[in-house]
Amino acid sequence: MKITNDLKRILDIAINLTAEKNYSKLLDYLLSECMELSGCDAGTLYILKDDKLEFMILRNNTMNVYRGGEGEPIDSMPPVELDDKYVCAHSAIYKETVNILDVYNDFSFDWQGPRKYDKITGYHTQSMLVVPLIDHDNKVIGVIQLINALDENGDITCFSVDSESIVFSIASEAAISLSNMILVRQLRKMLYSFVRSLTTAIDERTPYNANHTYNVAAYCNKFAKFLMREEKERSDFEHITDSEREQLRMAAMLHDVGKLITPIEIMNKPDRLDWRLPIMESRWKYFEALLKIDLYDKIISEEKYHEESNTLKEGKELIRTCNTAPYLSPEKLEAIKGLKKLVIVDRDNNETVEFLTDEELHEMLIVKGTLTAEERKIIEMHVVYTDKILSKIEFQDNYKLVRKFAAAHHEYLDGSGYPNGLTADDLPLEVRILTIADIFDSLTADDRPYKKALSKERALSILASMADEGKLDKGLVEQFTDFINEEAKSNPTGS
């Protein structure tokens, strides 16, 4: 068997149809090749959606019209109803190729559409070849409509039997590629809907994390695109591909999935004492009552009573102030420790009543934030849970790095992060980006009860300091700063 030039051309088209991964480009390539092989002047490609044929690609060489090739919607062309009075709908319904010699002398179909188009544009529609796109499950996914076959002199002629066979063959090959591509898109859509449901569960679980996951994912996606754009212009930018960007985005959406297991009372802890403060306040009232009883029973003098009452009042004010303070100085910590000396005896029960219990003192000696060391370890376990949860999902090749990226977002380049103390050699570009975005959004978030939102400038300054300490990638932090500043200029309202 000899491979002629024509056969080679068809084989090349089949290979290209199989290799093309961009949906819009595949549709455009299919229509262009069918038009060229059949030697026609115009063509339309429809895709079947919701029992209607939607215009996807529209080409007319004479009118110099090329629409839909970049995936842009053709809004001016309403979809065609699946009614067999329309030739393209007939082809889809009955899975038939239709070859029309002259639409103006054909009474098999409703030709009002072509005639209206001709009247408006001055074009003349004559011959037409309509071929259904039938996939490997014998399901119609679309229709190709070719218009005005041209002879070697450029005159309109009929579509030949050979053209029918060639276009049908290519359309069948393309239908399988399109069907596979649509299936992949549906699977990706289903995967993302599952991921979004998890993200919603994470962020809805606590009012103090309402938009964090989506914000981090948006920062990662936009920053990766920024790097991809800048990389073309500067040699000092690290390389990132579309596939890696996609995996980074998904990892960002899943990076806190482990918080589904974290105890809600720790995640929602708004201050150092939390639920303990009302209990303490009740005990302080009891403390005050016992003081008054001692005064009434003349166990203590009036002067001693006022001294103890003032000390009690100052202690309550110190606790209430320090309970919500972002940071406690050494002097404040010593003052809090001194409150352990405040005790009174309930003489009826012969029991000692403390102003501050050991457990409460432990909570009040938190230097920064609202969590004790034990609680912080529980919070830090969320990345371990994230890794464990994602290990149960079978991420295929296109997403094989999602778990690795998501589970390492609290690791630092100098090995001081958690949970595994990874270092720079273990942390790829995507993890470094995710870590920076996660910290930045946490610093600028205005929905955290234990701290005020920082300005973007202050947050970027903290990132720079962490980079100087060797925790974050210095070059990336600088590039992230450029990105945030660029975003601020293009969107000054911050919306």
C-alpha positions as CSV (number, residue, x, y, z in Angstrom):
1,M,0.0,0.0,0.0
2,K,1.4,3.4,-1.0
3,I,0.8,6.4,1.0
4,T,-0.1,9.2,-1.5
5,N,0.1,12.9,-0.7
6,D,-3.7,13.0,-0.2
7,L,-3.7,10.0,2.1
8,K,-0.8,11.4,4.1
9,R,-2.7,14.7,4.4
10,I,-5.7,12.9,5.9
11,L,-3.5,10.8,8.2
12,D,-1.8,14.0,9.4
13,I,-5.2,15.6,10.1
14,A,-6.2,12.6,12.1
15,I,-3.0,12.7,14.2
16,N,-3.4,16.4,14.8
17,L,-7.1,16.0,15.8
18,T,-6.0,13.4,18.4
19,A,-3.1,15.5,19.6
20,E,-4.9,18.8,20.1
21,K,-5.8,19.4,23.7
22,N,-7.4,22.8,23.4
23,Y,-11.1,22.6,22.9
24,S,-11.6,25.8,20.9
25,K,-8.5,25.1,18.7
26,L,-9.7,21.6,18.0
27,L,-13.1,22.9,16.7
28,D,-11.5,25.6,14.6
29,Y,-9.0,23.1,13.2
30,L,-11.7,20.6,12.3
31,L,-13.8,23.2,10.4
32,S,-10.8,24.7,8.6
33,E,-9.6,21.3,7.4
34,C,-13.0,20.2,6.3
35,M,-13.5,23.4,4.4
36,E,-10.1,23.1,2.7
37,L,-10.5,19.4,1.8
38,S,-13.9,19.9,0.3
39,G,-12.8,23.1,-1.4
40,C,-15.7,25.2,0.0
41,D,-16.1,28.9,0.8
42,A,-17.9,28.9,4.2
43,G,-18.8,26.7,7.1
44,T,-20.4,26.5,10.5
45,L,-19.7,24.1,13.3
46,Y,-22.4,23.4,15.9
47,I,-22.1,21.6,19.2
48,L,-25.2,19.9,20.7
49,K,-26.0,21.3,24.1
50,D,-29.3,21.0,26.0
51,D,-31.1,19.7,23.0
52,K,-30.0,22.6,20.9
53,L,-27.3,23.1,18.3
54,E,-25.1,26.0,19.4
55,F,-23.0,28.0,17.0
56,M,-19.3,27.4,18.0
57,I,-17.3,28.3,14.8
58,L,-18.4,30.4,11.9
59,R,-16.2,31.0,8.8
60,N,-16.9,32.7,5.5
61,N,-14.0,33.4,3.3
62,T,-15.9,35.6,0.8
63,M,-17.3,37.8,3.6
64,N,-14.1,37.7,5.5
65,V,-15.9,36.4,8.6
66,Y,-14.1,34.3,11.2
67,R,-15.8,33.9,14.6
68,G,-15.5,31.6,17.5
69,G,-11.9,30.5,16.8
70,E,-10.6,31.8,20.1
71,G,-13.5,30.3,22.1
72,E,-15.4,33.5,22.1
73,P,-19.2,33.0,22.2
74,I,-21.2,33.9,19.0
75,D,-24.0,35.6,20.9
76,S,-25.6,37.1,17.8
77,M,-26.5,33.7,16.4
78,P,-29.3,31.9,18.4
79,P,-29.0,28.2,18.8
80,V,-30.9,25.9,16.4
81,E,-33.8,24.0,17.9
82,L,-33.8,20.2,17.3
83,D,-36.6,20.3,14.7
84,D,-36.0,18.3,11.6
85,K,-37.3,21.1,9.4
86,Y,-33.8,22.6,9.8
87,V,-31.1,20.8,7.8
88,C,-28.5,20.8,10.6
89,A,-31.1,19.5,13.1
90,H,-32.2,16.8,10.7
91,S,-28.6,15.7,10.3
92,A,-28.2,15.5,14.1
93,I,-31.6,13.8,14.8
94,Y,-31.2,11.1,12.1
95,K,-27.4,10.9,12.1
96,E,-27.4,11.5,8.3
97,T,-25.2,13.3,5.9
98,V,-27.2,15.7,3.8
99,N,-25.9,17.0,0.5
100,I,-27.9,19.9,-1.1
101,L,-27.2,21.1,-4.6
102,D,-29.0,24.4,-4.3
103,V,-30.8,25.5,-1.2
104,Y,-33.0,28.0,-3.3
105,N,-34.4,25.1,-5.3
106,D,-34.8,22.6,-2.4
107,F,-38.0,22.2,-0.6
108,S,-37.0,19.5,1.9
109,F,-36.0,21.9,4.7
110,D,-36.7,25.4,6.0
111,W,-34.2,27.7,4.4
112,Q,-35.4,31.0,6.0
113,G,-32.1,31.3,7.9
114,P,-29.7,31.2,5.0
115,R,-32.0,33.3,2.9
116,K,-32.2,35.9,5.6
117,Y,-28.4,35.9,6.0
118,D,-28.0,36.3,2.2
119,K,-30.4,39.2,2.2
120,I,-28.6,41.1,5.0
121,T,-25.0,40.4,3.8
122,G,-25.4,40.1,0.0
123,Y,-23.9,36.6,0.1
124,H,-25.4,33.8,-2.0
125,T,-25.8,30.4,-0.3
126,Q,-26.1,27.6,-2.8
127,S,-24.6,24.2,-2.3
128,M,-24.4,22.7,1.2
129,L,-23.0,19.6,2.9
130,V,-24.1,18.8,6.4
131,V,-22.3,16.1,8.4
132,P,-23.1,14.9,11.9
133,L,-20.3,14.4,14.5
134,I,-20.9,10.9,15.9
135,D,-18.7,9.6,18.7
136,H,-17.7,6.0,19.5
137,D,-20.9,5.6,21.5
138,N,-22.9,6.4,18.4
139,K,-24.0,9.6,20.1
140,V,-24.2,12.9,18.1
141,I,-22.2,15.6,19.7
142,G,-22.5,18.2,16.9
143,V,-22.8,19.0,13.2
144,I,-20.5,20.4,10.5
145,Q,-22.3,22.5,7.9
146,L,-20.2,23.3,4.8
147,I,-21.4,25.9,2.3
148,N,-20.7,26.6,-1.4
149,A,-18.2,24.1,-2.8
150,L,-16.0,25.8,-5.4
151,D,-14.5,24.3,-8.6
152,E,-11.1,25.0,-9.9
153,N,-12.4,28.2,-11.5
154,G,-13.8,29.5,-8.2
155,D,-17.4,28.9,-9.3
156,I,-20.0,27.4,-6.9
157,T,-20.6,23.7,-7.6
158,C,-22.0,20.7,-5.7
159,F,-20.1,18.8,-3.0
160,S,-18.7,15.6,-4.5
161,V,-19.2,12.1,-3.2
162,D,-15.5,12.0,-2.4
163,S,-16.0,15.2,-0.3
164,E,-18.8,13.5,1.6
165,S,-16.7,10.5,2.4
166,I,-13.6,12.5,3.4
167,V,-15.5,15.0,5.6
168,F,-17.5,12.2,7.2
169,S,-14.3,10.3,8.0
170,I,-12.6,13.3,9.5
171,A,-15.8,14.3,11.4
172,S,-15.9,10.8,12.9
173,E,-12.3,11.0,14.0
174,A,-12.9,14.5,15.4
175,A,-16.0,13.4,17.2
176,I,-14.1,10.8,19.2
177,S,-11.4,13.4,20.1
178,L,-14.1,15.9,21.0
179,S,-16.1,13.3,23.0
180,N,-12.9,12.4,25.0
181,M,-12.1,16.1,25.5
182,I,-15.7,16.8,26.7
183,L,-15.5,13.8,29.0
184,V,-12.2,15.1,30.4
185,R,-13.8,18.5,30.9
186,Q,-16.8,17.0,32.6
187,L,-14.5,15.0,34.9
188,R,-12.4,18.1,35.7
189,K,-15.6,20.0,36.3
190,M,-16.8,17.3,38.7
191,L,-13.5,17.2,40.4
192,Y,-13.5,21.0,40.9
193,S,-17.1,20.9,42.1
194,F,-16.0,18.3,44.7
195,V,-13.1,20.4,45.7
196,R,-15.3,23.5,46.0
197,S,-17.7,21.6,48.2
198,L,-14.8,20.7,50.5
199,T,-13.6,24.3,50.4
200,T,-17.1,25.5,51.4
201,A,-17.2,23.0,54.2
202,I,-13.8,24.3,55.5
203,D,-14.6,28.0,55.3
204,E,-18.2,27.6,56.5
205,R,-17.1,25.6,59.6
206,T,-15.8,28.8,61.2
207,P,-16.6,32.4,60.8
208,Y,-12.9,33.2,61.3
209,N,-11.9,31.5,58.0
210,A,-14.7,32.6,55.8
211,N,-12.8,33.5,52.6
212,H,-9.3,32.3,53.3
213,T,-9.2,29.2,51.1
214,Y,-10.7,31.0,48.1
215,N,-8.4,34.0,48.6
216,V,-5.3,31.9,48.8
217,A,-6.3,30.0,45.6
218,A,-6.9,33.2,43.8
219,Y,-3.6,34.7,44.9
220,C,-1.8,31.5,43.8
221,N,-3.5,31.3,40.4
222,K,-3.0,35.0,39.6
223,F,0.6,35.1,40.9
224,A,1.5,32.0,38.8
225,K,0.0,33.7,35.7
226,F,2.1,36.8,36.6
227,L,5.2,34.7,36.8
228,M,4.4,33.0,33.5
229,R,4.0,36.4,31.8
230,E,7.1,37.9,33.3
231,E,9.1,34.8,32.6
232,K,8.8,35.6,28.9
233,E,10.4,39.0,29.4
234,R,13.0,38.2,32.2
235,S,15.5,35.4,32.5
236,D,15.6,35.5,36.3
237,F,12.0,34.2,36.8
238,E,11.5,30.5,37.6
239,H,9.6,28.5,35.1
240,I,6.0,27.4,35.7
241,T,3.8,25.6,33.3
242,D,0.0,25.7,32.9
243,S,-0.2,22.1,34.3
244,E,1.8,23.1,37.4
245,R,-0.3,26.3,37.8
246,E,-3.5,24.1,37.7
247,Q,-2.1,21.8,40.3
248,L,-1.0,24.7,42.5
249,R,-4.5,26.2,42.3
250,M,-6.1,22.9,43.3
251,A,-3.6,22.4,46.1
252,A,-4.4,25.9,47.4
253,M,-8.1,25.0,47.4
254,L,-7.4,21.9,49.4
255,H,-4.5,23.1,51.6
256,D,-6.7,23.5,54.7
257,V,-8.9,20.4,54.2
258,G,-7.4,18.9,57.4
259,K,-9.2,21.6,59.4
260,L,-12.3,19.6,59.0
261,I,-10.9,17.4,61.7
262,T,-9.5,20.2,63.9
263,P,-11.6,20.7,67.1
264,I,-13.9,23.7,66.4
265,E,-13.4,25.1,69.9
266,I,-9.7,25.6,69.1
267,M,-10.3,26.9,65.6
268,N,-12.8,29.4,66.9
269,K,-11.0,30.4,70.1
270,P,-11.3,34.2,70.0
271,D,-9.2,35.1,73.0
272,R,-7.0,33.5,75.7
273,L,-9.7,32.6,78.1
274,D,-12.7,32.0,75.8
275,W,-15.5,30.2,77.7
276,R,-13.5,30.4,80.9
277,L,-13.9,34.1,81.4
278,P,-17.7,34.0,82.4
279,I,-16.9,31.3,84.9
280,M,-14.1,33.4,86.3
281,E,-16.3,36.5,86.6
282,S,-18.9,34.4,88.6
283,R,-16.1,33.3,90.9
284,W,-14.9,36.9,91.3
285,K,-18.4,38.0,92.5
286,Y,-18.2,35.1,95.0
287,F,-14.8,36.4,96.0
288,E,-16.2,39.9,96.5
289,A,-19.1,38.5,98.6
290,L,-16.7,36.6,100.8
291,L,-14.7,39.8,101.4
292,K,-17.9,41.6,102.5
293,I,-18.8,38.7,104.8
294,D,-15.3,38.9,106.4
295,L,-15.8,42.7,106.8
296,Y,-19.2,42.2,108.3
297,D,-17.9,39.5,110.7
298,K,-15.0,41.9,111.5
299,I,-12.5,39.3,110.5
300,I,-10.8,42.1,108.4
301,S,-10.8,45.8,109.0
302,E,-12.5,48.3,106.7
303,E,-9.1,49.5,105.6
304,K,-8.1,46.0,104.7
305,Y,-11.4,45.4,102.9
306,H,-10.9,48.5,100.7
307,E,-7.3,47.4,100.0
308,E,-8.4,43.9,99.0
309,S,-11.3,45.2,96.9
310,N,-9.0,47.6,95.0
311,T,-6.5,44.7,94.4
312,L,-9.4,42.6,93.2
313,K,-10.7,45.3,90.9
314,E,-7.2,45.9,89.4
315,G,-6.8,42.1,88.9
316,K,-10.1,41.9,87.0
317,E,-9.1,44.8,84.8
318,L,-5.7,43.3,84.1
319,I,-7.2,40.0,83.1
320,R,-9.9,41.5,80.9
321,T,-7.3,43.8,79.1
322,C,-4.7,41.1,78.7
323,N,-7.2,38.5,77.6
324,T,-7.7,40.1,74.2
325,A,-4.3,41.8,73.8
326,P,-2.4,40.6,70.7
327,Y,0.9,40.5,72.6
328,L,1.9,40.5,76.3
329,S,5.1,42.1,77.5
330,P,7.2,40.5,80.2
331,E,5.9,43.1,82.7
332,K,2.3,42.1,82.0
333,L,3.2,38.4,82.3
334,E,4.8,39.0,85.7
335,A,1.7,41.0,86.9
336,I,-0.6,38.2,85.8
337,K,1.6,35.6,87.7
338,G,1.3,37.9,90.8
339,L,-2.5,37.3,90.8
340,K,-2.0,33.8,92.0
341,K,-1.4,35.3,95.4
342,L,-5.0,36.5,95.5
343,V,-7.0,33.9,97.6
344,I,-9.7,34.0,100.2
345,V,-11.1,31.4,102.5
346,D,-14.8,30.4,102.5
347,R,-15.0,29.8,106.3
348,D,-18.4,28.0,106.1
349,N,-16.9,25.3,103.9
350,N,-13.3,25.8,105.0
351,E,-12.3,26.0,101.3
352,T,-9.8,28.3,99.7
353,V,-11.1,30.4,96.7
354,E,-8.5,31.4,94.2
355,F,-8.8,34.5,92.0
356,L,-6.9,32.7,89.3
357,T,-6.6,28.9,88.9
358,D,-3.6,27.1,87.5
359,E,-5.4,26.3,84.3
360,E,-6.5,29.9,83.8
361,L,-3.0,31.1,84.6
362,H,-1.7,28.8,81.9
363,E,-4.1,30.3,79.3
364,M,-3.2,33.9,80.4
365,L,0.5,33.3,80.0
366,I,0.2,33.0,76.2
367,V,2.6,35.7,75.0
368,K,1.1,36.1,71.5
369,G,-2.2,35.1,70.0
370,T,-4.9,33.1,71.7
371,L,-3.6,29.5,71.6
372,T,-1.5,27.6,74.2
373,A,1.4,25.5,73.0
374,E,-0.7,22.4,73.3
375,E,-3.6,24.0,71.3
376,R,-1.1,25.2,68.7
377,K,0.2,21.7,68.2
378,I,-3.4,20.5,67.6
379,I,-3.9,23.3,65.0
380,E,-0.6,22.4,63.4
381,M,-1.9,18.8,63.0
382,H,-4.3,20.0,60.3
383,V,-1.5,19.7,57.7
384,V,-1.0,16.0,58.7
385,Y,-4.7,15.5,58.4
386,T,-4.6,17.3,55.0
387,D,-2.0,14.8,53.8
388,K,-3.9,11.9,55.2
389,I,-7.2,12.9,53.6
390,L,-5.7,13.6,50.2
391,S,-3.8,10.3,50.3
392,K,-7.3,8.7,49.8
393,I,-7.9,10.5,46.6
394,E,-6.4,8.9,43.5
395,F,-4.9,12.0,41.8
396,Q,-3.9,11.1,38.2
397,D,-0.9,12.4,36.2
398,N,-2.4,15.9,35.7
399,Y,-2.9,16.4,39.4
400,K,-0.3,14.0,40.9
401,L,1.5,16.8,42.8
402,V,-1.5,18.3,44.5
403,R,-1.2,16.3,47.7
404,K,2.5,17.1,48.0
405,F,1.9,20.9,47.4
406,A,-1.0,21.1,49.8
407,A,0.6,19.1,52.7
408,A,3.8,21.3,52.7
409,H,2.3,24.8,52.9
410,H,3.6,25.4,56.4
411,E,7.2,24.2,55.7
412,Y,10.0,26.8,55.6
413,L,13.2,26.9,53.5
414,D,15.4,26.8,56.7
415,G,13.7,23.7,58.1
416,S,11.8,25.5,60.9
417,G,8.4,24.8,59.5
418,Y,6.1,21.9,60.2
419,P,5.1,19.1,60.2
420,N,8.2,17.5,58.7
421,G,10.9,20.2,58.9
422,L,11.5,20.2,55.2
423,T,14.2,22.4,53.7
424,A,14.7,24.3,50.5
425,D,15.8,21.2,48.6
426,D,12.4,19.6,49.4
427,L,10.2,22.5,48.5
428,P,9.4,23.2,44.9
429,L,8.4,26.5,43.4
430,E,4.6,25.8,43.8
431,V,4.9,25.1,47.5
432,R,6.9,28.3,48.0
433,I,4.2,30.2,46.2
434,L,1.4,28.6,48.3
435,T,3.2,29.3,51.5
436,I,3.7,33.0,50.7
437,A,0.0,33.4,49.6
438,D,-1.2,31.6,52.7
439,I,0.8,33.9,55.0
440,F,-0.1,37.0,53.1
441,D,-3.9,36.3,53.3
442,S,-3.7,35.4,57.0
443,L,-1.9,38.7,57.8
444,T,-4.4,40.8,55.8
445,A,-7.6,39.0,56.7
446,D,-10.1,41.1,58.6
447,D,-12.2,38.2,59.9
448,R,-9.8,36.9,62.6
449,P,-11.0,37.6,66.2
450,Y,-7.5,37.5,67.7
451,K,-5.9,40.2,65.6
452,K,-6.5,43.2,63.5
453,A,-6.0,43.0,59.7
454,L,-2.7,44.4,58.6
455,S,-2.3,46.6,55.6
456,K,-0.9,45.0,52.5
457,E,2.3,47.1,52.9
458,R,2.8,45.9,56.4
459,A,2.1,42.3,55.4
460,L,4.6,42.5,52.5
461,S,7.2,43.9,54.9
462,I,6.7,40.9,57.2
463,L,7.1,38.5,54.2
464,A,10.3,40.3,53.4
465,S,11.6,39.9,57.0
466,M,10.8,36.2,56.9
467,A,12.7,36.0,53.6
468,D,15.7,37.7,55.2
469,E,15.5,35.1,58.0
470,G,15.8,32.4,55.4
471,K,12.2,31.1,55.9
472,L,10.8,32.2,52.5
473,D,12.1,32.4,49.0
474,K,13.5,36.0,48.8
475,G,13.3,36.3,45.0
476,L,9.7,35.0,45.1
477,V,8.7,37.4,47.8
478,E,10.1,40.3,45.8
479,Q,8.1,39.1,42.7
480,F,5.0,38.6,44.9
481,T,5.4,42.2,46.1
482,D,5.6,43.4,42.5
483,F,2.5,41.3,41.7
484,I,0.5,42.8,44.7
485,N,1.5,46.3,43.8
486,E,0.5,45.7,40.2
487,E,-2.9,44.3,41.3
488,A,-3.4,47.4,43.5
489,K,-2.8,49.7,40.6
490,S,-5.2,47.9,38.3
491,N,-7.8,47.6,41.0
492,P,-7.4,50.6,43.3
493,T,-10.7,49.9,45.1
494,G,-9.6,46.5,46.1
495,S,-12.8,44.9,45.0
